[in-house]
């Protein structure tokens, strides 16, 4: 009797877990699926009620993607939507390119400064090390909206508004504390004996880092790099306030601008969203094993 009761409870718990997991997946994946479906439908079909969830042959189109990559306007679109195509729509691809460039530079800066900083905090105890480390993490807790106005004034004084350099500097300052935190935790799980053995063999600090520490910490480094890339690629608040032209506008700002107005092309917005989330998805697929290993590996 007791065994049957325990078995019944386990089954109910497993069923509830499965239901909860399914609901979370639907909540996360449904908007993405709808964006993909909408990006392949003609503009007129997106007005249908109830909506059509499968782009059949009579409503299927590649015109939204064709415009993004070639600039060719859909002749079936209304005049107002065609105007949006030729104005805001031309910003889509340059905005995505700007986002990728900025995110890659931010990632490189994070690794350049985060690796030695994370290693130093993990291996050395010096006066004020804990307060300094906690101070780094505390800056990550500041909401972006609280510092965007001071940043605007500062950049205006240095004539750096609407530049990629400004966004790179701000994003690096925002993401670097998190990178240091990830790498510190990973370095702490690497036995220090490996480094000591390398030092005894005549390796200096830098050689020991490149020959021993970095190869062992590769999964953690890749995980930190991907998180830094994602944070910089998806940032919206600073990009909205500090950019005004294609010199530095990012994909988040461009897509938000596409969605404004009564004549917004929902198909074009959906296609732009799909194209914009391809780079981070490809990164996640390519490095999924390293990211999982970097976040879960523990050394004996």
N, C-alpha and C positions, 0 to 999 in steps of 0.2 A: 504493500500500500504506500509506504513512504517513498519507495523507489519510483512508483508510478507518479506520485505527486511531484517529485523532483524533475522527472522527465517531462511532465506536462508544463512545468514552469520554464524549463529550458526551451522547449518548443515555442511557447508564447513569447519568450524574450527574443528568440531568434526571428520569429515572425514580425515582431514590433521593430526590430533592428532593420530587417529587410524593407519594411514599409517606410520607415524613416529615411533610409538610404535612397529609396526610389523617389520619395518626395523631394529630397535635397537635389538629386540629379535632375529631376524635372524642372525644379526652380532655377538651377544653374544653366541647363542646356536648352530649355525651351526658347529663351530670347535669342540664343545663337542660332538655333535651328530656324526660327522664324525669319531672322535676318538673311540667312542663306537662301531660303525659299523665296523671300520677297525680292532678292537681288536678281532672280531669274524670271521675274514676271513683268509683263508690260504694265505701264503706268495705269492704263484704264482698268486692268484686272485688279489692281490693288484697291480700287474703289468699290469692288463688289461686296455685297453684304448678303449672306455671311461670307467671310473670307474664304478664298480657295487655297487650301494647304498644299496642293500638289500642282506644280506648274505644267499643265498639260500642253499639248502641241499648239493649241490655239492662243495660248497666253505666254508661252515660253519665249524668252528673248535674251540675247547677249549684248543688247545695245548699251546697257549701263557700264559693263566692263569694257566694251569697245571704246566708249567715250573716255574712260579713265586712262586707257593705255594708248589710244590713238587720237583722241580729240574729235572723233566723228559724232555729230549730234544726231539723235534719233529723230527721223523726219515725222514720226507719228506723234511726237510729244506736242503739247500745247505751246503756244508762243511764249507764255510766261515761264514755263518750265525750260524751254529752250534757252531763254535768257539766263536762267539760273545755271544751266549747263555751261554756257560760254563765259560766265563770270566766276562764281564761286567754284564751279566744278573743275576749272583748270588748276585749282590749288591742291587738288587731292594728291596727285603723285608727288609733286615737289614737297608737300607737307610730310608725306610718309618718308621721303628721302631725308629731309631735315631731321625727323625723329630718329631715324636709324643712325645717322652720322653723330648726332648729339649723344645718343645712348651708348654708342661704341666708344666715344672719347671718354665719357663718364665712367664706363666700365674699366677702361685702361687706367684712368687716374685712381679709381678705387683699388685696383690691384697693385699699382705702383706704390701707393702709400699705405694701403690696408695690410699688405703682407708683412712688412717690417714692423708696423705698429701692433698688429695682432700677435706676432711672434714675441715682441718685446713684453707686452702685457702678460703673455702666457708663461714666459720663461724667467723674467726678472722681477724682483720685488725691490722697488726703490721708494724713497720717501714721497708720499702723496700719490702712489700709483693707483690705488683704489678710488680716491676722490676724483682724480683726473679721468679715469675710465668711466666712472659714473657720470661725470660732467659731459663726456662725449655722448653717452646714451641719452642724457637728459635733453640735449639739443634735438634729438630725434622726436621728442614728445611735443615740441612746439607745433601748433597748427599752422599750416602755410599761410592762411588768411591773416594771421597776426603779424607776420613780418613782410608781407608783400608790399605794403605801402612804404616802409623804410627802405626796402630794397629798390623800389622804383625811384625814390628820391636820390639814393646813392648812385645808382646807375645813370640817372639823368645828369648828375654832376660830372661824372666821368665820361659822358657821351657814349655809353655802352648799351643804350636801349635798342631793342630790335636787332640784337646780334646773337649769334650762336655762342659766342664766348661767354656772354652773360648767363645764358641758360646752363652751359656746361659748368661754370663756377658754382652756381646755386645748387644744381642737382648733385654735384660732387660733394658739396658740404652737407646736403641732406642725406645722401646715401652712405657716405663714408663711415659714420658711427655704426650702422647696422653691419656693414662689411667687416669692420674691426671686431665686432661682437661675435659674428659667425666664425671668423678665422681664429680668434682667441680660443673659443670653445673647442675648435677642432685641433689646434696645436696642443692644447692641454691633454688631449687624449693620445698624442703620439709620445711614446716612451722617450725620455730625454737621453737614455743610454745610446740611442742611435746617433745623436748629435755628438755626444761625448766620444764615441768610437771614431767618428769622422775627424774630430779635433785631434785625437791621439794619432791619427794617421797623417797629420800635417795639414788638414784643411783649415782655412781661415773661416771667418764668419760667413762671408758671401758665398764661398765655395761650398760650405756645408749646407747653406740654404738651398742652393741650386742643385746640388748633387744628392742631397738626402731629404731635407725637409719638404721641399716643394713636390718632388715625386710622391712622397708618402701622403701629402695633404692635397693631392690633385682633386679628388672628389669634392672636398670642402671648398677648394678654390673655385671650382666650376660652379658649385651651388651659389657661392657668394657673388660671382660674376653675373650669373643669370638673374639673381634678385636685383642687383644694381642696374642691369640693363632694363628689366621690366619696370622698375620704379621710374627711371629716367624716360623711358619710351611712353609711358602712360600718364605722365604728369600733366595737369591741366591748369591749375590756378596761376602759377607763375607764367606759363606760356601765354595765357589769355591776357594778362595785364602787361607783360613786358615785350610783347611782339605785336607788330602791326602790318608786316609785309611778308613776302615770300623769302626775304633774307633769313628769317628765323622761325616763321610760323610752323608749328608742329601739327601732326595729323589729328590730335585731339581737338585743337582749336578749329581746324578746317572743317572737320566733320560736324562739330557743334554749329558752325556757321551755316553749313548746308541745310541743317534741320530748321532754320528760322524762316518765318514767313509762310503765308497761306499757300504759296505756289511751290512749296518745297517738293522736290521729287523724292518720294519715299523709296523708290527703286534705286535711285542713285545713292541716297544716304545708306541704304542697306549694302549696296555693292562696295561703297567706300569703307564701311565698317568691316566687311569681310576681308577686303584687301589689307586693311590696316592691322587686323589681328593675325594675319598669316606669319609675319616674322617671329613674334614671340612663340606662336604655336610650333613653328618649325624648330626653333631653338629647344623648346621643351621636349619635342620628339627626339631630336638628335642627341641630347644630353640627359635623357630621362634617367638612365641607369646611374650616371655619375651624380646627378642631383639627389636621387634617392639614397645612394650610398653615402654621399656627403652629409646628409641630414640624419642618417641612422647608424653609421659605422661607429663602433666603439672599440678601442684597442685594449688588449689584455694588459 
